[in-house]
Amino acid sequence: MSLDELSALDVPLVVYAGDSIPTAAGLPSRAALAGTLIQSAKDYLPPAQLDELSGLVDAGELPVAFSELHRCLTPAGFGRLVETALDDDDAEVPALGRAIARLHKRVRGVITPNLDHLLERAFEGRLTVHAKPTADLASRTGWLLKMHGTLRDRSTWVFTEEQQGHVLHRDPLHREVFRSLFFAHPVLFVGTRLDDPVLTELIEQIQALAQGQPPRHWALVDDAEATPLRRRKLAAAGIELITGHRARHIEVLEALASRTTPAPKPAPTPSPAPVEQVRGQLIVPVPEAASDTLSILFVAANPSGTDPLRLDRELRLIRESIERSRGRDRLVLDIRTAATVHDLRRALLDKRYDVVHVCGHGEKEGLVLEDDRGEAVQVPAKAVARLLSRYAPPSGGLRCVVLNACWTLDTGEATSMGVPFTVAMDGPISDTGALEFSRGFYDALGAGREFPDAFEEGRSCVDLAAPDAQFVAVFLRG
C-alpha cells in the first residue's frame, strides 16, 4: 500500500540520496574514510590514541573522530586526504544514481550528505547545486542541496564536531530550511542504511520538530534492516518503509519515473474586476485573481534571541487545510522561512501573489524579521505598507495580507490603506490561537469562500477549539 500511495502522489518529491551511491561507485563511506585517515595518522598519534579513534568510529561517533583527525593531520593534510579519497572523476555513476536521475520530472529537489559529484553527473546539469541552503529553497524546484558540503570547497565541509554544531545549532538558516523542506514536501529516502549516523540524526530532528504529528515520508530499505523496532522509530518520524533488495529499489524508482506528475493548468483570461463599496461612498476595485489559482506566500521568522514559536506547526496546518480541501488544486503555497526583508521583497518581485501570510513576532512599531545572521530586525509598519501596497490593485494582484503575529494592528491599519483586505492582531496572541485561526482561515479558502468568510471561519475555529486562548483578530478593508 505504501508503494501504491507513493506512486499516486501528484506533487513533486524531495529525494534524500544517501551514501550507498558513492559506495556502489567504489568510494569510501564516512566510516571507511575515517579508517583511512586513522591509518594516515599512525606517524602522529600513539597506538592507544589510534585504538581510541577506531573505537569511536566503530561506535558511530564520527564527528568526534574527525575532530581529532583534523587536528593531528592539520587542516591542509586532512583536506588533501579527503579530496583524494572521495575523488569520483574516474568512477562510473552507479545504477542507483542513474535511477534517481530518471526521476527528474517528479523531483522538486535532491538532498544528499555526499561530497562527491556523482549525483551532479547523473542529473547531467538539470539541478542547481547548493553547498549551503538558501532561505527560499523549499519553494524552488530543480536544486541539489549538499547538506555536508561539496568536495572542491573545503569551507563547506561538515565533518568535525565544531562544523556539525554550527550547522545544527548555531546556523538558524540551515535549521529553518530543513524544517520547511521536511514539513512542506513529501521526502523519499533512497540509498541509505537505517543505521547510518547521518540519517539517524536527521530522523531525530524530524521527530523532535513534529511534536507527535509528523508529515508523511517514504524510505526504500533492504528487507534485513526493517526490524519491528526500526519500523516503530521511523513511523514516529512519519517515514513508511518500502522494503526489498537493491535491484528492487531500482525497479521502484523506474516505476515512479514512468508516472509523471500532471502538468499545471493554463491560466484562463481574467474576467473584469467587480467593485465593492466600503467606508461610506468610497468605491474600491477588487479584482479577481489573474487565474482560477489562489497564490499564497507564507513568510515566517523566529529570529535567534526571540521567544520560540510553533511556526513549523502553523505551516503544517495550512498545508493540511489546503490538501484536504476540494479546492486543493486551486491553492498554491510558496514558503519563505527564516525570512529576511530581502526574502519578502524578492518573492514579491518574482511572482504575483493573492495572499501574503506573515507569522512570527510583531511589535506595535512593525514586524520582526531576520537579518542575514539570523538576528531580529524590526521592519517599520509604514515600510511594510509601502512595500505591499505596490503589489495591490490596481497595479498588482495582492488582495489579502494576514499578519498572524502579536501587536500587528498598527501595521495592518497602515497596510489596509493600499491592500483590499488585511487581517491583523490586536495585542499579544497565543500560539494556540494563531494556529487555530490559520486552520479555519485556510479551510474556508480551500472550500472556495471569500476573504471575509475565511476570517469569520478562522475566528470560529479559535472560539471552538481554543476558547481560552489569548487572541483578538481584526479584519480591515481597504
C-alpha positions in Angstrom: 0.0 0.0 0.0 2.8 2.4 0.8 4.2 2.0 -2.7 0.8 2.5 -4.3 0.3 5.7 -2.3 3.8 6.9 -3.2 3.1 6.2 -6.9 -0.2 8.1 -6.7 1.3 11.3 -5.4 0.5 14.2 -7.6 3.1 16.6 -6.1 6.8 16.7 -6.7 9.1 14.7 -4.3 12.2 15.7 -2.4 14.7 12.9 -2.7 17.2 12.2 0.1 20.1 10.3 -1.6 22.4 8.5 0.9 25.9 7.2 0.9 25.0 3.9 -0.8 25.5 5.7 -4.1 29.2 6.6 -3.6 30.0 3.3 -2.0 28.4 1.5 -5.0 30.8 3.5 -7.2 33.8 2.3 -5.1 34.2 5.4 -2.9 34.5 5.0 0.9 31.7 5.5 3.3 32.2 8.1 6.1 33.3 5.3 8.5 35.7 3.9 5.9 37.0 7.4 5.2 37.7 7.8 8.9 39.6 4.5 8.9 41.7 5.6 6.0 42.6 8.8 7.9 43.4 6.9 11.1 45.9 4.9 9.0 47.4 8.1 7.8 47.7 9.4 11.4 49.9 6.5 12.6 53.0 8.7 12.4 51.4 11.4 14.5 49.5 9.6 17.3 50.4 6.9 19.8 48.8 3.4 19.5 46.5 3.9 22.4 45.0 7.1 20.8 44.7 5.3 17.5 42.8 2.5 19.2 40.6 5.0 20.8 39.8 6.7 17.5 39.0 3.3 16.0 36.6 2.6 18.9 34.8 6.0 18.2 34.4 5.1 14.6 33.0 1.6 15.5 30.6 3.3 17.9 29.4 5.7 15.2 30.9 8.8 16.9 32.3 10.0 13.6 32.3 13.8 14.4 34.4 13.3 17.4 36.9 11.1 15.5 37.0 13.5 12.6 37.7 16.4 15.0 40.8 14.7 16.4 42.0 13.6 13.0 41.5 17.2 11.6 43.7 18.5 14.5 46.5 16.0 14.3 46.7 15.8 10.4 46.4 19.6 10.2 43.5 21.2 8.1 45.7 21.1 5.0 46.7 17.5 5.3 43.1 16.4 6.3 41.7 18.3 3.3 44.2 16.7 0.8 43.4 13.1 2.1 39.6 13.7 1.9 39.8 15.1 -1.6 41.9 12.1 -2.8 39.7 9.5 -1.1 36.4 11.0 -2.4 37.5 11.9 -6.0 35.0 10.4 -8.3 36.4 11.6 -11.6 37.3 8.1 -12.7 34.3 6.4 -11.1 31.2 5.3 -13.0 27.8 6.6 -11.8 26.2 3.5 -10.3 22.8 2.2 -11.4 21.0 3.6 -8.3 22.3 7.1 -9.0 21.1 6.8 -12.7 17.7 5.6 -11.5 17.3 8.6 -9.2 18.2 10.9 -12.0 15.5 9.4 -14.2 13.0 10.8 -11.6 13.9 14.3 -12.6 10.4 15.1 -13.9 8.9 14.1 -10.5 11.5 15.7 -8.3 11.4 19.1 -6.7 14.9 18.8 -5.3 17.5 16.4 -4.0 19.3 16.4 -0.6 22.5 14.5 -0.1 25.2 14.2 2.6 27.7 13.1 0.0 30.6 15.4 -1.0 31.3 13.7 -4.3 29.9 14.8 -7.7 28.2 11.5 -8.7 24.7 13.0 -8.5 25.6 16.1 -10.4 26.9 13.8 -13.2 23.8 11.6 -13.0 21.4 14.6 -13.5 23.6 16.0 -16.3 23.3 19.6 -15.2 19.5 19.6 -14.6 19.9 20.6 -11.0 21.3 23.8 -9.5 23.8 22.8 -6.9 23.8 24.4 -3.4 26.6 23.7 -1.0 24.7 25.7 1.6 20.9 26.2 2.0 19.1 29.3 0.8 16.1 30.8 2.6 13.6 30.1 -0.3 14.8 26.6 -1.2 11.6 24.9 -0.1 9.6 26.9 -2.7 12.1 26.4 -5.5 12.4 23.4 -7.9 15.4 21.8 -9.7 18.0 22.0 -6.9 20.6 19.7 -5.3 21.4 20.6 -1.7 24.7 19.1 -0.5 24.0 19.2 3.3 27.6 18.4 4.3 29.3 20.4 1.6 30.9 19.8 -1.8 34.3 18.2 -2.4 36.0 21.2 -4.1 35.1 23.7 -1.5 36.6 22.8 1.9 34.9 25.7 3.6 31.5 24.0 3.1 32.5 20.6 4.6 30.7 19.2 7.7 33.0 16.6 9.3 34.1 17.8 12.8 32.1 18.4 15.9 32.5 22.2 15.5 31.3 22.1 11.9 28.4 19.9 12.8 27.5 22.1 15.8 27.5 25.2 13.6 25.1 23.6 11.1 22.8 22.0 13.6 22.6 24.5 16.4 24.2 27.9 15.6 23.0 28.4 12.0 19.3 29.3 12.1 19.0 29.4 8.3 20.2 25.8 8.0 17.8 24.7 10.7 14.8 26.6 9.3 15.4 25.4 5.7 15.5 21.8 6.7 12.4 22.3 8.8 10.5 23.8 6.0 11.7 21.1 3.5 10.6 18.2 5.6 7.3 19.7 6.7 6.3 21.2 3.3 7.1 18.3 0.9 7.0 14.5 0.8 10.5 13.1 1.0 11.7 9.8 -0.4 14.9 8.4 1.3 17.0 6.3 -1.1 20.4 4.7 -0.9 20.9 4.9 2.9 21.2 2.4 5.7 18.9 2.7 8.6 21.9 2.6 11.0 23.7 5.4 9.2 24.5 8.0 11.8 23.7 10.9 9.5 20.3 9.5 8.7 19.7 8.7 12.4 20.4 12.3 13.4 18.2 13.7 10.7 15.3 11.4 11.7 15.7 12.5 15.4 15.5 16.2 14.2 12.3 15.5 12.2 10.7 13.6 15.1 11.6 16.4 17.6 10.1 19.1 15.4 7.0 17.0 14.6 5.8 17.1 18.2 3.8 13.9 17.7 2.3 14.9 14.3 5.0 14.2 11.6 4.4 14.7 7.9 4.4 11.7 5.6 7.6 10.4 4.0 8.9 7.1 2.5 12.1 5.2 2.5 13.5 2.4 0.3 15.4 0.0 2.6 16.7 -3.6 2.5 14.5 -6.3 4.0 17.0 -7.2 6.7 17.1 -3.6 8.1 13.3 -3.3 8.5 13.1 -4.7 12.0 10.0 -4.0 14.2 11.9 -1.6 16.4 13.3 0.4 13.4 9.8 0.5 11.8 8.3 2.0 15.0 11.1 4.5 15.3 10.7 5.6 11.7 6.9 5.7 11.9 7.3 8.2 14.8 9.1 10.5 12.3 6.3 9.8 9.7 8.5 7.6 7.5 7.0 4.5 5.9 9.2 1.7 4.7 9.2 0.1 1.2 11.4 -3.0 1.5 13.3 -5.1 -0.9 16.8 -5.8 -2.2 18.9 -3.2 -4.1 17.6 -4.3 -7.5 14.0 -3.9 -6.2 14.8 -0.3 -5.2 15.8 0.5 -8.8 12.6 -1.1 -10.1 10.6 1.1 -7.7 12.4 4.2 -8.9 11.9 3.2 -12.6 8.1 2.7 -11.9 7.9 6.2 -10.3 9.8 7.8 -13.2 7.3 6.3 -15.6 4.5 8.2 -13.9 4.9 11.9 -14.4 3.0 14.5 -12.3 0.2 16.4 -14.0 1.1 19.5 -15.9 -0.2 22.7 -14.4 -3.5 24.0 -15.9 -3.2 27.0 -18.2 -4.4 30.2 -16.7 -7.7 31.5 -18.1 -8.2 35.0 -19.3 -9.2 37.1 -16.3 -12.7 38.5 -16.1 -13.5 42.2 -15.4 -13.0 43.2 -11.8 -16.1 43.7 -9.7 -16.3 46.6 -7.3 -17.1 46.7 -3.6 -18.4 49.6 -1.6 -16.5 50.2 1.6 -16.0 53.1 4.0 -19.1 55.1 3.1 -19.1 56.2 -0.5 -15.5 55.2 -1.4 -15.6 52.6 -4.3 -12.5 50.4 -4.4 -11.9 47.9 -7.3 -11.3 44.4 -6.0 -10.0 42.3 -8.9 -10.5 38.6 -9.2 -7.3 36.5 -9.3 -5.4 36.6 -12.5 -6.5 32.9 -12.9 -8.5 30.4 -11.0 -5.4 29.8 -8.9 -5.1 31.5 -5.5 -1.3 32.1 -4.9 -0.3 32.3 -1.2 3.1 33.4 0.1 3.9 32.1 3.6 6.5 34.2 5.3 7.9 33.1 8.7 10.6 34.4 11.0 11.6 33.3 14.5 15.0 35.1 15.0 17.6 33.9 17.5 17.1 35.6 20.8 13.3 35.8 20.5 10.7 33.5 22.1 10.3 30.2 20.2 7.1 29.9 18.2 5.5 26.9 16.6 5.8 28.2 13.1 6.5 24.8 11.6 3.2 23.7 13.1 1.4 26.6 11.5 2.9 25.8 8.1 1.8 22.2 8.5 -1.7 23.1 9.5 -2.0 25.4 6.5 -0.8 22.7 4.2 -3.2 20.2 5.7 -6.1 22.6 5.3 -5.2 23.1 1.6 -4.5 19.4 0.8 -7.8 18.1 2.4 -10.0 20.7 0.7 -11.9 20.3 -2.5 -10.1 23.4 -3.8 -6.6 22.0 -3.3 -5.7 22.2 -7.0 -6.6 25.9 -6.9 -4.5 26.9 -4.0 -0.7 27.2 -4.5 1.5 27.7 -1.4 5.0 29.2 -1.6 7.2 29.3 1.5 9.9 31.6 2.9 11.2 30.6 6.4 13.8 32.3 8.5 12.7 35.2 6.3 14.6 38.5 5.9 13.2 41.7 4.4 15.0 40.7 1.2 13.3 37.3 1.0 9.9 39.0 1.2 10.8 41.7 -1.3 12.3 39.3 -3.8 9.5 36.9 -3.5 7.0 39.7 -4.4 9.2 40.6 -7.4 9.4 37.1 -8.6 5.7 36.1 -8.6 2.2 37.5 -8.4 0.5 36.6 -5.1 -3.1 36.9 -4.0 -2.3 36.4 -0.3 0.7 37.2 1.8 0.7 35.4 5.2 3.2 36.6 7.7 3.8 34.7 11.0 6.3 35.2 13.8 6.8 38.1 16.1 5.3 41.6 15.8 5.6 44.8 17.7 3.5 47.9 17.8 6.0 49.7 15.6 6.2 47.0 12.9 7.1 43.4 12.0 10.1 41.4 13.3 12.0 39.6 10.6 15.6 38.3 10.4 18.8 39.8 9.1 21.5 37.8 7.3 22.9 36.5 10.6 19.5 35.3 11.8 19.2 38.1 14.3 16.0 40.1 14.9 15.3 43.2 12.9 12.3 45.4 13.2 10.6 46.5 9.9 8.6 49.7 10.4 4.8 49.5 9.8 4.9 52.2 7.1 7.8 50.4 5.3 5.7 47.2 5.2 2.7 49.1 4.0 4.6 50.8 1.2 6.1 47.5 0.0 2.8 45.6 0.0 0.8 48.4 -1.5 2.9 48.4 -4.6 1.7 44.9 -5.4 -2.0 45.6 -4.6 -4.7 46.7 -7.1 -4.7 48.4 -9.5 -1.1 47.7 -10.3 -0.9 44.2 -8.8 -2.9 41.2 -7.7 -2.3 41.2 -3.9 -5.8 41.0 -2.3 -5.2 39.9 1.3 -2.5 40.3 3.9 -2.6 38.1 7.0 -0.4 39.3 9.9 -0.6 36.4 12.3 1.7 37.9 14.9 1.4 39.9 18.1 0.8 43.6 18.1 0.2 43.9 14.3 -2.9 46.1 14.3 -0.9 49.3 13.6 0.9 47.6 10.8 -2.3 46.2 9.5 -4.0 49.6 9.5 -1.1 51.0 7.5 -1.3 48.1 5.1 -5.0 48.4 4.6 -4.7 51.8 3.1 -3.4 50.0 -0.1 -4.4 46.3 0.2 -8.2 45.4 -0.1 -8.2 43.1 2.9 -5.9 42.8 5.9 -6.1 40.5 8.9 -4.2 41.9 12.0 -3.9 41.1 15.6 -4.8 43.5 18.4 -2.3 43.0 21.3 -0.5 39.7 22.2 -1.8 36.4 20.9 -1.1 32.8 22.0 0.4 30.1 19.8 -2.8 28.1 20.1 -4.9 31.0 18.9 -2.7 31.7 16.0 -2.6 28.1 14.9 -6.4 27.5 15.1 -7.1 30.8 13.3 -4.8 29.7 10.4 -6.6 26.3 10.3 -10.0 27.8 10.0 -9.0 30.6 7.6 -7.4 28.2 5.0 -10.2 25.6 5.5 -12.5 28.3 4.2 -10.3 29.4 1.4 -9.9 25.8 0.3 -13.7 25.5 0.3 -14.0 28.4 -2.1 -15.1 31.1 0.4 -14.1 34.7 0.1 -11.7 36.5 2.5 -14.4 38.0 4.8 -15.9 34.5 5.3 -12.5 33.0 5.7 -11.8 35.5 8.5 -15.0 34.5 10.3 -14.2 30.8 9.9 -10.8 31.4 11.5 -12.4 33.2 14.4 -14.9 30.4 14.8 -12.2 27.9 14.8 -10.4 29.7 17.7 -13.7 30.0 19.6 -14.5 26.3 19.2 -11.0 24.7 19.6 -9.2 27.2 21.9 -11.9 29.2 23.7 -9.4 30.3 26.4 -6.7 31.4 24.0 -5.4 34.9 24.1 -6.4 36.1 20.6 -8.1 39.1 19.2 -8.1 39.3 15.4 -9.3 42.3 13.4 -10.5 42.3 9.8 -9.6 45.6 7.9 -11.0 46.6 4.5 -9.0 48.9 2.2 
